[in-house]
Amino acid sequence: MGNSNINWPSMTDKSIIFFIGAYIKDKRLFQNKTQAKVAEAAGINRWTMSQIENGEPISLISLIQILRALNLLEVLEVFKIETQISPLELAKLDKQKRQRARTKVEENEQKDSEW
């Protein structure tokens, strides 16, 4: 799925499933593994492997198992939620940063207040 020129929103769900299947097949063949070998490692049957590679829908759990068996779970990085901070919050945090270091005054050396 390295082609960044794909217009995903304009594709049908069936076309997207086909692309996912083609990706899995390409990676499986690159690793020189048979469908049966990947299916066994994933804990699914070979028919399920065949289904996804032929552009047929499978369950999400089966997809994750296949990605795990092919050591491709990093493709799920796009789902990582990163906390974003607004520019205003960032400015407030910057303002709260310590500007100067304070020297410690021993308790017995503290000056008495004239008040």
N, C-alpha and C positions, 0 to 999 in steps of 0.2 A: 504494500500500500504506500510505497514511496512516491508515487506520482502525485504531486501536489496540484496538478492542473485538473483533477477530477472535480466536477461540479456535483458534489454529494447531494445537496438539496433538490436538485432537479431529477435525481435518479429515483426509480421506484424501489420499494422495499425488496422486491425480488432481485433487482439488479445489484443492490447492495449485498444481499446474501450471496449472490454469484461471485462478487469481488472478494468477499471474505473466504469463500470456498477456494477460489483460485489462489489466494494468498497462502492458505494452509497447504494446498497441494504443492505449490512452488517451494515452500519452506521444507515440507516433508521430503520432496525429491532432492532438494539441495543437501539435506542431511542423509540421503541415501537410505531412507527407511520405507518399508512397505506399509500399506494401509493396515494390514493385520498387526504388524509390530507396534505401530503407533496406537492402534485401538486397544491392544492388550495393555500397553503401558498406561493408557488413559483410563482403563477400566470400563470401556464401552465395547460394543460389537463392531465388527468391520463394516457392517451395513450402514451404521451411523456415520462412520468416516466417509464412506462412499457418498452418502446423502449430502453432506456439507460440501464435499469437493465437486459435486455435480450441481451445486447451487440450490439445494433443497434446504428448507429450514430444519434446524435441530434445536434442542433445548439449550438454554444459556449455560446450564451446568455442564452439559456435554462439551460445549465450546471451550469452557474454562479448563476442563479436563484435557482436551486436545492441546490447548495452548501450553498447559503445564507439561504434558508429555513431550512436546516439541521444544521445551525450554523457551517459550515465547511470551511469558507473562508480562514482559516489559511493555508490550503493546497496550497494556491496560493503564499505563502511566497517564494517558490523556484524561483519565477519570479522577486523578488526584486533585483534591480540593486544597487550595492554598489560601490562607488567610490574606486578604488584601486590606490595606489600611488606606483610608482616605487622606488626601493631601492636608486637610485641616487637622486630622488626628495626628499626623506626622509632625506638623508644625507645633502642635500642643506638646507632644512628647519631646521635641527638640528644645522647647522653651523650659521644660522641667529639668533638663539635664543640668548637672552641677557645673557652675561656671568657674568656681574657685575652690581651692582646697582650704579647709579650716584646720588650724593647728589645735591640738588638744591642750586644754588647760587643766592642770591637776586640780583636784577638788579643793585642796588646801591653799592653792595659789590663786583662787578666784578672788577678784576684787569685790569689795563690798560696794554696794550701790549707795549713792548719795541720797537716795530718796528716802 
